[in-house]
Amino acid sequence: MKGHQYILVSNIGLPSKRIGSWLTRIDMFNKRNNLFEAILSPSKATDNHYYCKKRKFLTWNKRLRKHILLQWVAKDFLRAALKLS
């Protein structure tokens, strides 16, 4: 599709070392079909894999949950997605 960019976001490193996991299947699917232009995951960066660190979710107050999620936990993922767009 024109104007669309497919990005896979994974909080577990890809390619996965686990046998039989859904991550292995996703990685095999992507190698065969090359569907995703970019993969954001906490693994080694390559040509279409971008390193993004998922930080630990620390919240004691429900009112701060969204702020902490956007500004701390998913900060690298959001920055990488904005950079790719």
mmCIF file as gemmi writes it, N, C-alpha and C atoms, coordinates in Angstrom:
data_model
loop_
_atom_site.group_PDB
_atom_site.id
_atom_site.type_symbol
_atom_site.label_atom_id
_atom_site.label_alt_id
_atom_site.label_comp_id
_atom_site.label_asym_id
_atom_site.label_entity_id
_atom_site.label_seq_id
_atom_site.pdbx_PDB_ins_code
_atom_site.Cartn_x
_atom_site.Cartn_y
_atom_site.Cartn_z
_atom_site.occupancy
_atom_site.B_iso_or_equiv
_atom_site.pdbx_formal_charge
_atom_site.auth_seq_id
_atom_site.auth_asym_id
_atom_site.pdbx_PDB_model_num
ATOM 1 N N . MET Axp A 1 ? 0.836 -1.183 0 1 0 ? 1 A 1
ATOM 2 C CA . MET Axp A 1 ? 0 0 0 1 0 ? 1 A 1
ATOM 3 C C . MET Axp A 1 ? 0.876 1.239 0 1 0 ? 1 A 1
ATOM 4 N N . LYS Axp A 2 ? 0.503 2.181 -0.809 1 0 ? 2 A 1
ATOM 5 C CA . LYS Axp A 2 ? 1.269 3.422 -0.874 1 0 ? 2 A 1
ATOM 6 C C . LYS Axp A 2 ? 0.997 4.272 0.353 1 0 ? 2 A 1
ATOM 7 N N . GLY Axp A 3 ? 2.049 4.899 0.84 1 0 ? 3 A 1
ATOM 8 C CA . GLY Axp A 3 ? 1.9 5.803 1.971 1 0 ? 3 A 1
ATOM 9 C C . GLY Axp A 3 ? 1.848 5.123 3.324 1 0 ? 3 A 1
ATOM 10 N N . HIS Axp A 4 ? 1.914 3.808 3.341 1 0 ? 4 A 1
ATOM 11 C CA . HIS Axp A 4 ? 1.875 3.079 4.606 1 0 ? 4 A 1
ATOM 12 C C . HIS Axp A 4 ? 3.246 2.48 4.889 1 0 ? 4 A 1
ATOM 13 N N . GLN Axp A 5 ? 3.584 2.47 6.137 1 0 ? 5 A 1
ATOM 14 C CA . GLN Axp A 5 ? 4.832 1.853 6.561 1 0 ? 5 A 1
ATOM 15 C C . GLN Axp A 5 ? 4.49 0.882 7.681 1 0 ? 5 A 1
ATOM 16 N N . TYR Axp A 6 ? 4.901 -0.364 7.535 1 0 ? 6 A 1
ATOM 17 C CA . TYR Axp A 6 ? 4.602 -1.38 8.527 1 0 ? 6 A 1
ATOM 18 C C . TYR Axp A 6 ? 5.769 -1.515 9.489 1 0 ? 6 A 1
ATOM 19 N N . ILE Axp A 7 ? 5.472 -1.318 10.777 1 0 ? 7 A 1
ATOM 20 C CA . ILE Axp A 7 ? 6.481 -1.377 11.828 1 0 ? 7 A 1
ATOM 21 C C . ILE Axp A 7 ? 6.04 -2.412 12.851 1 0 ? 7 A 1
ATOM 22 N N . LEU Axp A 8 ? 6.91 -3.354 13.159 1 0 ? 8 A 1
ATOM 23 C CA . LEU Axp A 8 ? 6.645 -4.34 14.203 1 0 ? 8 A 1
ATOM 24 C C . LEU Axp A 8 ? 7.291 -3.849 15.488 1 0 ? 8 A 1
ATOM 25 N N . VAL Axp A 9 ? 6.504 -3.792 16.553 1 0 ? 9 A 1
ATOM 26 C CA . VAL Axp A 9 ? 7.005 -3.377 17.863 1 0 ? 9 A 1
ATOM 27 C C . VAL Axp A 9 ? 6.982 -4.597 18.771 1 0 ? 9 A 1
ATOM 28 N N . SER Axp A 10 ? 8.138 -4.964 19.293 1 0 ? 10 A 1
ATOM 29 C CA . SER Axp A 10 ? 8.255 -6.122 20.173 1 0 ? 10 A 1
ATOM 30 C C . SER Axp A 10 ? 9.015 -5.73 21.431 1 0 ? 10 A 1
ATOM 31 N N . ASN Axp A 11 ? 8.47 -6.104 22.582 1 0 ? 11 A 1
ATOM 32 C CA . ASN Axp A 11 ? 9.174 -5.803 23.828 1 0 ? 11 A 1
ATOM 33 C C . ASN Axp A 11 ? 10.187 -6.885 24.179 1 0 ? 11 A 1
ATOM 34 N N . ILE Axp A 12 ? 10.287 -7.911 23.355 1 0 ? 12 A 1
ATOM 35 C CA . ILE Axp A 12 ? 11.272 -8.982 23.52 1 0 ? 12 A 1
ATOM 36 C C . ILE Axp A 12 ? 12.159 -8.964 22.282 1 0 ? 12 A 1
ATOM 37 N N . GLY Axp A 13 ? 13.447 -9.174 22.477 1 0 ? 13 A 1
ATOM 38 C CA . GLY Axp A 13 ? 14.393 -9.089 21.373 1 0 ? 13 A 1
ATOM 39 C C . GLY Axp A 13 ? 14.1 -10.029 20.219 1 0 ? 13 A 1
ATOM 40 N N . LEU Axp A 14 ? 14.267 -9.533 19.01 1 0 ? 14 A 1
ATOM 41 C CA . LEU Axp A 14 ? 14.109 -10.33 17.8 1 0 ? 14 A 1
ATOM 42 C C . LEU Axp A 14 ? 15.44 -10.347 17.061 1 0 ? 14 A 1
ATOM 43 N N . PRO Axp A 15 ? 15.88 -11.411 16.495 1 0 ? 15 A 1
ATOM 44 C CA . PRO Axp A 15 ? 15.288 -12.737 16.522 1 0 ? 15 A 1
ATOM 45 C C . PRO Axp A 15 ? 15.444 -13.391 17.885 1 0 ? 15 A 1
ATOM 46 N N . SER Axp A 16 ? 14.463 -14.171 18.23 1 0 ? 16 A 1
ATOM 47 C CA . SER Axp A 16 ? 14.43 -14.801 19.543 1 0 ? 16 A 1
ATOM 48 C C . SER Axp A 16 ? 15.267 -16.074 19.55 1 0 ? 16 A 1
ATOM 49 N N . LYS Axp A 17 ? 15.853 -16.367 20.682 1 0 ? 17 A 1
ATOM 50 C CA . LYS Axp A 17 ? 16.63 -17.6 20.842 1 0 ? 17 A 1
ATOM 51 C C . LYS Axp A 17 ? 15.737 -18.762 21.288 1 0 ? 17 A 1
ATOM 52 N N . ARG Axp A 18 ? 14.495 -18.457 21.63 1 0 ? 18 A 1
ATOM 53 C CA . ARG Axp A 18 ? 13.583 -19.497 22.098 1 0 ? 18 A 1
ATOM 54 C C . ARG Axp A 18 ? 13.045 -20.318 20.929 1 0 ? 18 A 1
ATOM 55 N N . ILE Axp A 19 ? 12.95 -21.606 21.126 1 0 ? 19 A 1
ATOM 56 C CA . ILE Axp A 19 ? 12.436 -22.499 20.091 1 0 ? 19 A 1
ATOM 57 C C . ILE Axp A 19 ? 10.93 -22.636 20.274 1 0 ? 19 A 1
ATOM 58 N N . GLY Axp A 20 ? 10.199 -22.485 19.181 1 0 ? 20 A 1
ATOM 59 C CA . GLY Axp A 20 ? 8.756 -22.672 19.213 1 0 ? 20 A 1
ATOM 60 C C . GLY Axp A 20 ? 7.973 -21.467 19.696 1 0 ? 20 A 1
ATOM 61 N N . SER Axp A 21 ? 8.637 -20.387 19.981 1 0 ? 21 A 1
ATOM 62 C CA . SER Axp A 21 ? 7.917 -19.219 20.458 1 0 ? 21 A 1
ATOM 63 C C . SER Axp A 21 ? 7.308 -18.471 19.276 1 0 ? 21 A 1
ATOM 64 N N . TRP Axp A 22 ? 6.346 -17.615 19.552 1 0 ? 22 A 1
ATOM 65 C CA . TRP Axp A 22 ? 5.722 -16.833 18.486 1 0 ? 22 A 1
ATOM 66 C C . TRP Axp A 22 ? 6.724 -15.863 17.883 1 0 ? 22 A 1
ATOM 67 N N . LEU Axp A 23 ? 7.745 -15.486 18.647 1 0 ? 23 A 1
ATOM 68 C CA . LEU Axp A 23 ? 8.763 -14.58 18.122 1 0 ? 23 A 1
ATOM 69 C C . LEU Axp A 23 ? 9.568 -15.231 17.005 1 0 ? 23 A 1
ATOM 70 N N . THR Axp A 24 ? 9.859 -16.511 17.157 1 0 ? 24 A 1
ATOM 71 C CA . THR Axp A 24 ? 10.578 -17.234 16.115 1 0 ? 24 A 1
ATOM 72 C C . THR Axp A 24 ? 9.738 -17.29 14.851 1 0 ? 24 A 1
ATOM 73 N N . ARG Axp A 25 ? 8.445 -17.527 15.019 1 0 ? 25 A 1
ATOM 74 C CA . ARG Axp A 25 ? 7.547 -17.584 13.864 1 0 ? 25 A 1
ATOM 75 C C . ARG Axp A 25 ? 7.436 -16.227 13.172 1 0 ? 25 A 1
ATOM 76 N N . ILE Axp A 26 ? 7.334 -15.157 13.952 1 0 ? 26 A 1
ATOM 77 C CA . ILE Axp A 26 ? 7.268 -13.809 13.376 1 0 ? 26 A 1
ATOM 78 C C . ILE Axp A 26 ? 8.553 -13.5 12.619 1 0 ? 26 A 1
ATOM 79 N N . ASP Axp A 27 ? 9.694 -13.863 13.186 1 0 ? 27 A 1
ATOM 80 C CA . ASP Axp A 27 ? 10.97 -13.599 12.531 1 0 ? 27 A 1
ATOM 81 C C . ASP Axp A 27 ? 11.087 -14.383 11.224 1 0 ? 27 A 1
ATOM 82 N N . MET Axp A 28 ? 10.669 -15.644 11.224 1 0 ? 28 A 1
ATOM 83 C CA . MET Axp A 28 ? 10.698 -16.447 10.002 1 0 ? 28 A 1
ATOM 84 C C . MET Axp A 28 ? 9.747 -15.866 8.958 1 0 ? 28 A 1
ATOM 85 N N . PHE Axp A 29 ? 8.564 -15.435 9.395 1 0 ? 29 A 1
ATOM 86 C CA . PHE Axp A 29 ? 7.588 -14.827 8.497 1 0 ? 29 A 1
ATOM 87 C C . PHE Axp A 29 ? 8.165 -13.569 7.856 1 0 ? 29 A 1
ATOM 88 N N . ASN Axp A 30 ? 8.826 -12.759 8.647 1 0 ? 30 A 1
ATOM 89 C CA . ASN Axp A 30 ? 9.399 -11.52 8.125 1 0 ? 30 A 1
ATOM 90 C C . ASN Axp A 30 ? 10.55 -11.796 7.159 1 0 ? 30 A 1
ATOM 91 N N . LYS Axp A 31 ? 11.365 -12.808 7.437 1 0 ? 31 A 1
ATOM 92 C CA . LYS Axp A 31 ? 12.473 -13.136 6.533 1 0 ? 31 A 1
ATOM 93 C C . LYS Axp A 31 ? 11.954 -13.606 5.174 1 0 ? 31 A 1
ATOM 94 N N . ARG Axp A 32 ? 10.863 -14.377 5.187 1 0 ? 32 A 1
ATOM 95 C CA . ARG Axp A 32 ? 10.31 -14.906 3.939 1 0 ? 32 A 1
ATOM 96 C C . ARG Axp A 32 ? 9.554 -13.84 3.147 1 0 ? 32 A 1
ATOM 97 N N . ASN Axp A 33 ? 8.761 -13.032 3.827 1 0 ? 33 A 1
ATOM 98 C CA . ASN Axp A 33 ? 7.874 -12.091 3.146 1 0 ? 33 A 1
ATOM 99 C C . ASN Axp A 33 ? 8.368 -10.656 3.165 1 0 ? 33 A 1
ATOM 100 N N . ASN Axp A 34 ? 9.278 -10.346 4.065 1 0 ? 34 A 1
ATOM 101 C CA . ASN Axp A 34 ? 9.813 -8.995 4.212 1 0 ? 34 A 1
ATOM 102 C C . ASN Axp A 34 ? 8.689 -7.965 4.301 1 0 ? 34 A 1
ATOM 103 N N . LEU Axp A 35 ? 7.746 -8.22 5.189 1 0 ? 35 A 1
ATOM 104 C CA . LEU Axp A 35 ? 6.567 -7.37 5.336 1 0 ? 35 A 1
ATOM 105 C C . LEU Axp A 35 ? 6.863 -6.081 6.085 1 0 ? 35 A 1
ATOM 106 N N . PHE Axp A 36 ? 7.683 -6.149 7.117 1 0 ? 36 A 1
ATOM 107 C CA . PHE Axp A 36 ? 7.913 -4.99 7.978 1 0 ? 36 A 1
ATOM 108 C C . PHE Axp A 36 ? 9.119 -4.188 7.494 1 0 ? 36 A 1
ATOM 109 N N . GLU Axp A 37 ? 8.911 -2.879 7.355 1 0 ? 37 A 1
ATOM 110 C CA . GLU Axp A 37 ? 10.019 -1.999 6.98 1 0 ? 37 A 1
ATOM 111 C C . GLU Axp A 37 ? 10.957 -1.766 8.157 1 0 ? 37 A 1
ATOM 112 N N . ALA Axp A 38 ? 10.409 -1.85 9.356 1 0 ? 38 A 1
ATOM 113 C CA . ALA Axp A 38 ? 11.222 -1.622 10.552 1 0 ? 38 A 1
ATOM 114 C C . ALA Axp A 38 ? 10.718 -2.501 11.685 1 0 ? 38 A 1
ATOM 115 N N . ILE Axp A 39 ? 11.647 -2.942 12.517 1 0 ? 39 A 1
ATOM 116 C CA . ILE Axp A 39 ? 11.309 -3.719 13.704 1 0 ? 39 A 1
ATOM 117 C C . ILE Axp A 39 ? 11.947 -3.026 14.892 1 0 ? 39 A 1
ATOM 118 N N . LEU Axp A 40 ? 11.112 -2.635 15.84 1 0 ? 40 A 1
ATOM 119 C CA . LEU Axp A 40 ? 11.577 -1.982 17.06 1 0 ? 40 A 1
ATOM 120 C C . LEU Axp A 40 ? 11.576 -3.015 18.17 1 0 ? 40 A 1
ATOM 121 N N . SER Axp A 41 ? 12.745 -3.344 18.686 1 0 ? 41 A 1
ATOM 122 C CA . SER Axp A 41 ? 12.843 -4.339 19.749 1 0 ? 41 A 1
ATOM 123 C C . SER Axp A 41 ? 14.148 -4.134 20.512 1 0 ? 41 A 1
ATOM 124 N N . PRO Axp A 42 ? 14.21 -4.681 21.727 1 0 ? 42 A 1
ATOM 125 C CA . PRO Axp A 42 ? 15.439 -4.557 22.518 1 0 ? 42 A 1
ATOM 126 C C . PRO Axp A 42 ? 16.478 -5.606 22.117 1 0 ? 42 A 1
ATOM 127 N N . SER Axp A 43 ? 16.876 -5.582 20.863 1 0 ? 43 A 1
ATOM 128 C CA . SER Axp A 43 ? 17.903 -6.498 20.376 1 0 ? 43 A 1
ATOM 129 C C . SER Axp A 43 ? 18.911 -5.705 19.551 1 0 ? 43 A 1
ATOM 130 N N . LYS Axp A 44 ? 19.937 -6.382 19.107 1 0 ? 44 A 1
ATOM 131 C CA . LYS Axp A 44 ? 21.008 -5.746 18.346 1 0 ? 44 A 1
ATOM 132 C C . LYS Axp A 44 ? 20.453 -5.05 17.101 1 0 ? 44 A 1
ATOM 133 N N . ALA Axp A 45 ? 20.89 -3.837 16.869 1 0 ? 45 A 1
ATOM 134 C CA . ALA Axp A 45 ? 20.418 -3.062 15.72 1 0 ? 45 A 1
ATOM 135 C C . ALA Axp A 45 ? 21.058 -3.566 14.429 1 0 ? 45 A 1
ATOM 136 N N . THR Axp A 46 ? 20.247 -3.69 13.383 1 0 ? 46 A 1
ATOM 137 C CA . THR Axp A 46 ? 20.724 -4.042 12.045 1 0 ? 46 A 1
ATOM 138 C C . THR Axp A 46 ? 20.1 -3.054 11.065 1 0 ? 46 A 1
ATOM 139 N N . ASP Axp A 47 ? 20.038 -3.437 9.79 1 0 ? 47 A 1
ATOM 140 C CA . ASP Axp A 47 ? 19.52 -2.499 8.795 1 0 ? 47 A 1
ATOM 141 C C . ASP Axp A 47 ? 18.052 -2.136 9.008 1 0 ? 47 A 1
ATOM 142 N N . ASN Axp A 48 ? 17.2 -3.081 9.403 1 0 ? 48 A 1
ATOM 143 C CA . ASN Axp A 48 ? 15.8 -2.729 9.658 1 0 ? 48 A 1
ATOM 144 C C . ASN Axp A 48 ? 15.364 -3.017 11.093 1 0 ? 48 A 1
ATOM 145 N N . HIS Axp A 49 ? 16.283 -3.448 11.935 1 0 ? 49 A 1
ATOM 146 C CA . HIS Axp A 49 ? 16.008 -3.627 13.364 1 0 ? 49 A 1
ATOM 147 C C . HIS Axp A 49 ? 16.561 -2.419 14.114 1 0 ? 49 A 1
ATOM 148 N N . TYR Axp A 50 ? 15.727 -1.81 14.927 1 0 ? 50 A 1
ATOM 149 C CA . TYR Axp A 50 ? 16.143 -0.643 15.705 1 0 ? 50 A 1
ATOM 150 C C . TYR Axp A 50 ? 16.085 -0.982 17.184 1 0 ? 50 A 1
ATOM 151 N N . TYR Axp A 51 ? 17.16 -0.687 17.894 1 0 ? 51 A 1
ATOM 152 C CA . TYR Axp A 51 ? 17.228 -0.98 19.325 1 0 ? 51 A 1
ATOM 153 C C . TYR Axp A 51 ? 16.36 0.011 20.094 1 0 ? 51 A 1
ATOM 154 N N . CYS Axp A 52 ? 15.456 -0.526 20.893 1 0 ? 52 A 1
ATOM 155 C CA . CYS Axp A 52 ? 14.609 0.283 21.768 1 0 ? 52 A 1
ATOM 156 C C . CYS Axp A 52 ? 14.546 -0.416 23.119 1 0 ? 52 A 1
ATOM 157 N N . LYS Axp A 53 ? 14.899 0.29 24.15 1 0 ? 53 A 1
ATOM 158 C CA . LYS Axp A 53 ? 14.916 -0.293 25.488 1 0 ? 53 A 1
ATOM 159 C C . LYS Axp A 53 ? 13.555 -0.129 26.148 1 0 ? 53 A 1
ATOM 160 N N . LYS Axp A 54 ? 13.024 -1.246 26.647 1 0 ? 54 A 1
ATOM 161 C CA . LYS Axp A 54 ? 11.786 -1.186 27.42 1 0 ? 54 A 1
ATOM 162 C C . LYS Axp A 54 ? 12.188 -1.079 28.883 1 0 ? 54 A 1
ATOM 163 N N . ARG Axp A 55 ? 11.786 0.002 29.502 1 0 ? 55 A 1
ATOM 164 C CA . ARG Axp A 55 ? 12.137 0.224 30.897 1 0 ? 55 A 1
ATOM 165 C C . ARG Axp A 55 ? 11.072 -0.345 31.823 1 0 ? 55 A 1
ATOM 166 N N . LYS Axp A 56 ? 11.477 -0.587 33.041 1 0 ? 56 A 1
ATOM 167 C CA . LYS Axp A 56 ? 10.575 -1.141 34.042 1 0 ? 56 A 1
ATOM 168 C C . LYS Axp A 56 ? 9.469 -0.144 34.369 1 0 ? 56 A 1
ATOM 169 N N . PHE Axp A 57 ? 8.257 -0.659 34.5 1 0 ? 57 A 1
ATOM 170 C CA . PHE Axp A 57 ? 7.099 0.181 34.79 1 0 ? 57 A 1
ATOM 171 C C . PHE Axp A 57 ? 7.002 0.392 36.29 1 0 ? 57 A 1
ATOM 172 N N . LEU Axp A 58 ? 7.248 1.596 36.707 1 0 ? 58 A 1
ATOM 173 C CA . LEU Axp A 58 ? 7.148 1.952 38.121 1 0 ? 58 A 1
ATOM 174 C C . LEU Axp A 58 ? 6.036 2.983 38.286 1 0 ? 58 A 1
ATOM 175 N N . THR Axp A 59 ? 4.982 2.618 38.952 1 0 ? 59 A 1
ATOM 176 C CA . THR Axp A 59 ? 3.921 3.582 39.22 1 0 ? 59 A 1
ATOM 177 C C . THR Axp A 59 ? 3.249 3.233 40.535 1 0 ? 59 A 1
ATOM 178 N N . TRP Axp A 60 ? 3.009 4.242 41.281 1 0 ? 60 A 1
ATOM 179 C CA . TRP Axp A 60 ? 2.297 4.068 42.536 1 0 ? 60 A 1
ATOM 180 C C . TRP Axp A 60 ? 0.974 4.819 42.504 1 0 ? 60 A 1
ATOM 181 N N . ASN Axp A 61 ? 0.814 5.653 41.51 1 0 ? 61 A 1
ATOM 182 C CA . ASN Axp A 61 ? -0.358 6.494 41.425 1 0 ? 61 A 1
ATOM 183 C C . ASN Axp A 61 ? -1.007 6.307 40.054 1 0 ? 61 A 1
ATOM 184 N N . LYS Axp A 62 ? -2.296 5.992 40.024 1 0 ? 62 A 1
ATOM 185 C CA . LYS Axp A 62 ? -2.985 5.758 38.756 1 0 ? 62 A 1
ATOM 186 C C . LYS Axp A 62 ? -3.037 7.011 37.888 1 0 ? 62 A 1
ATOM 187 N N . ARG Axp A 63 ? -3.034 8.174 38.499 1 0 ? 63 A 1
ATOM 188 C CA . ARG Axp A 63 ? -3.073 9.414 37.718 1 0 ? 63 A 1
ATOM 189 C C . ARG Axp A 63 ? -1.779 9.633 36.943 1 0 ? 63 A 1
ATOM 190 N N . LEU Axp A 64 ? -0.684 9.068 37.412 1 0 ? 64 A 1
ATOM 191 C CA . LEU Axp A 64 ? 0.61 9.225 36.744 1 0 ? 64 A 1
ATOM 192 C C . LEU Axp A 64 ? 0.913 8.116 35.74 1 0 ? 64 A 1
ATOM 193 N N . ARG Axp A 65 ? 0.042 7.118 35.649 1 0 ? 65 A 1
ATOM 194 C CA . ARG Axp A 65 ? 0.287 5.945 34.814 1 0 ? 65 A 1
ATOM 195 C C . ARG Axp A 65 ? 0.587 6.305 33.354 1 0 ? 65 A 1
ATOM 196 N N . LYS Axp A 66 ? -0.262 7.103 32.725 1 0 ? 66 A 1
ATOM 197 C CA . LYS Axp A 66 ? -0.075 7.446 31.312 1 0 ? 66 A 1
ATOM 198 C C . LYS Axp A 66 ? 1.212 8.25 31.111 1 0 ? 66 A 1
ATOM 199 N N . HIS Axp A 67 ? 1.459 9.177 31.987 1 0 ? 67 A 1
ATOM 200 C CA . HIS Axp A 67 ? 2.665 9.996 31.892 1 0 ? 67 A 1
ATOM 201 C C . HIS Axp A 67 ? 3.925 9.131 31.997 1 0 ? 67 A 1
ATOM 202 N N . ILE Axp A 68 ? 3.949 8.221 32.956 1 0 ? 68 A 1
ATOM 203 C CA . ILE Axp A 68 ? 5.112 7.343 33.136 1 0 ? 68 A 1
ATOM 204 C C . ILE Axp A 68 ? 5.272 6.415 31.936 1 0 ? 68 A 1
ATOM 205 N N . LEU Axp A 69 ? 4.165 5.912 31.414 1 0 ? 69 A 1
ATOM 206 C CA . LEU Axp A 69 ? 4.22 5.031 30.25 1 0 ? 69 A 1
ATOM 207 C C . LEU Axp A 69 ? 4.825 5.749 29.042 1 0 ? 69 A 1
ATOM 208 N N . LEU Axp A 70 ? 4.372 6.958 28.779 1 0 ? 70 A 1
ATOM 209 C CA . LEU Axp A 70 ? 4.853 7.698 27.608 1 0 ? 70 A 1
ATOM 210 C C . LEU Axp A 70 ? 6.247 8.285 27.798 1 0 ? 70 A 1
ATOM 211 N N . GLN Axp A 71 ? 6.543 8.777 28.981 1 0 ? 71 A 1
ATOM 212 C CA . GLN Axp A 71 ? 7.801 9.479 29.214 1 0 ? 71 A 1
ATOM 213 C C . GLN Axp A 71 ? 8.935 8.58 29.694 1 0 ? 71 A 1
ATOM 214 N N . TRP Axp A 72 ? 8.626 7.355 30.151 1 0 ? 72 A 1
ATOM 215 C CA . TRP Axp A 72 ? 9.688 6.499 30.679 1 0 ? 72 A 1
ATOM 216 C C . TRP Axp A 72 ? 9.699 5.11 30.044 1 0 ? 72 A 1
ATOM 217 N N . VAL Axp A 73 ? 8.622 4.365 30.174 1 0 ? 73 A 1
ATOM 218 C CA . VAL Axp A 73 ? 8.613 2.957 29.76 1 0 ? 73 A 1
ATOM 219 C C . VAL Axp A 73 ? 8.784 2.816 28.247 1 0 ? 73 A 1
ATOM 220 N N . ALA Axp A 74 ? 7.981 3.512 27.472 1 0 ? 74 A 1
ATOM 221 C CA . ALA Axp A 74 ? 7.984 3.358 26.015 1 0 ? 74 A 1
ATOM 222 C C . ALA Axp A 74 ? 8.687 4.504 25.301 1 0 ? 74 A 1
ATOM 223 N N . LYS Axp A 75 ? 9.495 5.25 25.996 1 0 ? 75 A 1
ATOM 224 C CA . LYS Axp A 75 ? 10.143 6.441 25.438 1 0 ? 75 A 1
ATOM 225 C C . LYS Axp A 75 ? 10.95 6.126 24.179 1 0 ? 75 A 1
ATOM 226 N N . ASP Axp A 76 ? 11.786 5.101 24.209 1 0 ? 76 A 1
ATOM 227 C CA . ASP Axp A 76 ? 12.618 4.755 23.053 1 0 ? 76 A 1
ATOM 228 C C . ASP Axp A 76 ? 11.781 4.291 21.867 1 0 ? 76 A 1
ATOM 229 N N . PHE Axp A 77 ? 10.721 3.513 22.136 1 0 ? 77 A 1
ATOM 230 C CA . PHE Axp A 77 ? 9.851 3.026 21.071 1 0 ? 77 A 1
ATOM 231 C C . PHE Axp A 77 ? 9.142 4.188 20.378 1 0 ? 77 A 1
ATOM 232 N N . LEU Axp A 78 ? 8.642 5.138 21.159 1 0 ? 78 A 1
ATOM 233 C CA . LEU Axp A 78 ? 7.943 6.288 20.587 1 0 ? 78 A 1
ATOM 234 C C . LEU Axp A 78 ? 8.885 7.177 19.786 1 0 ? 78 A 1
ATOM 235 N N . ARG Axp A 79 ? 10.076 7.401 20.288 1 0 ? 79 A 1
ATOM 236 C CA . ARG Axp A 79 ? 11.059 8.218 19.559 1 0 ? 79 A 1
ATOM 237 C C . ARG Axp A 79 ? 11.448 7.565 18.237 1 0 ? 79 A 1
ATOM 238 N N . ALA Axp A 80 ? 11.657 6.25 18.26 1 0 ? 80 A 1
ATOM 239 C CA . ALA Axp A 80 ? 12.032 5.541 17.032 1 0 ? 80 A 1
ATOM 240 C C . ALA Axp A 80 ? 10.896 5.569 16.015 1 0 ? 80 A 1
ATOM 241 N N . ALA Axp A 81 ? 9.662 5.398 16.468 1 0 ? 81 A 1
ATOM 242 C CA . ALA Axp A 81 ? 8.514 5.439 15.559 1 0 ? 81 A 1
ATOM 243 C C . ALA Axp A 81 ? 8.364 6.827 14.941 1 0 ? 81 A 1
ATOM 244 N N . LEU Axp A 82 ? 8.547 7.867 15.733 1 0 ? 82 A 1
ATOM 245 C CA . LEU Axp A 82 ? 8.468 9.231 15.202 1 0 ? 82 A 1
ATOM 246 C C . LEU Axp A 82 ? 9.595 9.511 14.215 1 0 ? 82 A 1
ATOM 247 N N . LYS Axp A 83 ? 10.763 8.963 14.492 1 0 ? 83 A 1
ATOM 248 C CA . LYS Axp A 83 ? 11.914 9.156 13.612 1 0 ? 83 A 1
ATOM 249 C C . LYS Axp A 83 ? 11.685 8.47 12.258 1 0 ? 83 A 1
ATOM 250 N N . LEU Axp A 84 ? 11.021 7.314 12.284 1 0 ? 84 A 1
ATOM 251 C CA . LEU Axp A 84 ? 10.765 6.57 11.054 1 0 ? 84 A 1
ATOM 252 C C . LEU Axp A 84 ? 9.647 7.184 10.217 1 0 ? 84 A 1
ATOM 253 N N . SER Axp A 85 ? 8.753 7.915 10.855 1 0 ? 85 A 1
ATOM 254 C CA . SER Axp A 85 ? 7.605 8.463 10.117 1 0 ? 85 A 1
ATOM 255 C C . SER Axp A 85 ? 7.94 9.724 9.366 1 0 ? 85 A 1
